[in-house]
Amino acid sequence: MAQMQDALAMIYLWLKAGHILFVIFWMAGLFMLPRFFVYHHEDGAPGSDSDKVWIHREQRLLKIILMPSMIAVWVLGLTLAWTTGAFAQGWFHFKLLLVLALSGYHGWMASYAKKLVRGERSLEGRKLRILNEVPGLVAVLVVILAVVRPF
Ligand code: HEM
């Protein structure tokens, strides 16, 4: 029985370590993508050689880092919530709301990357720079909620 409990405690710690690692990868990608868009806009007109290079970089970032990391964060996070009973706790409800918004932001940025593939540039540099601050602000709130658990 004690061995079983030790094994479960170990699994929980591995899940949490995995969750935090993929959060780091996801956030790194979310910080990079709008910054890529700013450089992309400044670096050449649609259809130019540099336009194609930036499109390639953005698509790779989305496919290799952003999408797999977001899925891993959700799978590991929901597994943690299920094993710890977090669904019944106030801090987790608020965190869930924020991470849903962050996932929406991710989707919006991915759809903007698709627009760039089609040669459309509807956001200007200043707006992209402001948007770039969103993941950082959400991360501050989410980490405080997950670690301090004020309610
Ligand atoms: C996307 C959906 C997410 C879900 C479902 C989720 C769920 C959870 C749950 C249930 C825990 C508590 C584990 C425990 O009781 O020990 C946890 C821990 C944690 N989460 Fe998330 N999470 C998500 C996304 C994020 C994001 C985006 C961040 C940071 C920006 C984050 C940062 C953390 C941290 C730092 C901890 C460790 C807290 C501690 O043990 O002190 N999570 N997460």
Residues whose N, C-alpha, C, O or C-beta is under 5 A from the ligand:
A	BS01	HEM	V23 V73 W74 G77 L78 L80 A81 T84 A86 V99 A139 V142 V143 A146 V147
